[in-house]
Amino acid sequence: MSEPSKNFWDYKPGWCQPWSILLTGGGIILGSWLGVKIWWIATPITGLVLLWWLYFLILVPWSFRQSQMASPSDQDTP
């Protein structure tokens, strides 16, 4: 039996990979500016996208990595 992957992104479908998250967020930021050209609307949208990136591109994979390192191996249990 093969060992489960320790790479968080191996468990995610194509539409939920870092490149797709960055392209979608970049498109939302660009679209919010080109669509309205009002900084006080585009700025909060940009802030929300940046929070989304922070959460899904940094915090979730880091948390997954931490949980992988903390959990005991399946072979250690009787």
C-alpha positions as CSV (number, residue, x, y, z in Angstrom):
1,M,0.0,0.0,0.0
2,S,1.4,3.4,-0.9
3,E,1.9,6.1,1.7
4,P,-0.5,9.0,1.7
5,S,0.8,12.2,0.2
6,K,2.0,14.9,2.5
7,N,1.4,17.6,-0.1
8,F,-1.8,19.4,0.6
9,W,-2.4,20.2,-3.1
10,D,-2.4,16.5,-4.1
11,Y,-5.8,16.2,-2.4
12,K,-7.4,19.2,-4.3
13,P,-9.0,19.2,-7.7
14,G,-7.7,21.2,-10.6
15,W,-10.0,24.2,-10.0
16,C,-8.6,24.4,-6.4
17,Q,-4.9,24.6,-7.2
18,P,-2.7,27.6,-6.3
19,W,-2.5,28.7,-10.0
20,S,-6.3,28.7,-10.3
21,I,-6.8,30.5,-7.0
22,L,-4.3,33.2,-8.0
23,L,-5.8,33.6,-11.5
24,T,-9.3,33.8,-10.2
25,G,-8.4,36.3,-7.5
26,G,-6.4,38.4,-9.9
27,G,-9.3,38.4,-12.3
28,I,-11.6,39.6,-9.6
29,I,-9.3,42.4,-8.6
30,L,-8.8,43.5,-12.2
31,G,-12.5,43.2,-12.9
32,S,-13.4,45.2,-9.9
33,W,-11.2,48.0,-11.0
34,L,-12.0,47.9,-14.7
35,G,-15.7,47.5,-14.0
36,V,-16.3,50.4,-11.7
37,K,-13.0,52.4,-11.5
38,I,-14.0,53.6,-8.1
39,W,-11.2,53.0,-5.6
40,W,-13.4,52.8,-2.5
41,I,-15.2,49.8,-4.1
42,A,-12.1,48.1,-5.6
43,T,-10.0,48.4,-2.4
44,P,-12.3,46.4,-0.1
45,I,-12.7,43.8,-2.9
46,T,-8.9,43.6,-3.2
47,G,-8.6,43.3,0.6
48,L,-11.1,40.4,0.6
49,V,-9.2,38.6,-2.2
50,L,-5.9,39.1,-0.3
51,L,-7.5,37.5,2.8
52,W,-8.8,34.7,0.7
53,W,-5.3,34.1,-0.7
54,L,-3.8,34.3,2.8
55,Y,-6.2,31.7,4.1
56,F,-6.2,29.2,1.2
57,L,-2.7,29.6,-0.1
58,I,-0.8,30.0,3.2
59,L,-2.8,29.1,6.4
60,V,-4.7,26.0,5.2
61,P,-1.6,24.3,3.7
62,W,0.5,25.2,6.8
63,S,-2.2,23.8,9.1
64,F,-2.4,20.6,7.0
65,R,1.4,20.2,7.2
66,Q,1.3,20.7,10.9
67,S,-1.4,18.1,11.3
68,Q,0.6,15.6,9.2
69,M,3.7,16.1,11.3
70,A,1.7,15.7,14.6
71,S,-0.3,12.6,13.7
72,P,1.3,9.3,14.4
73,S,2.0,6.9,11.6
74,D,-0.7,4.2,10.9
75,Q,2.0,1.6,11.3
76,D,2.6,2.5,15.0
77,T,-0.8,1.4,16.1
78,P,-1.4,-2.3,16.9
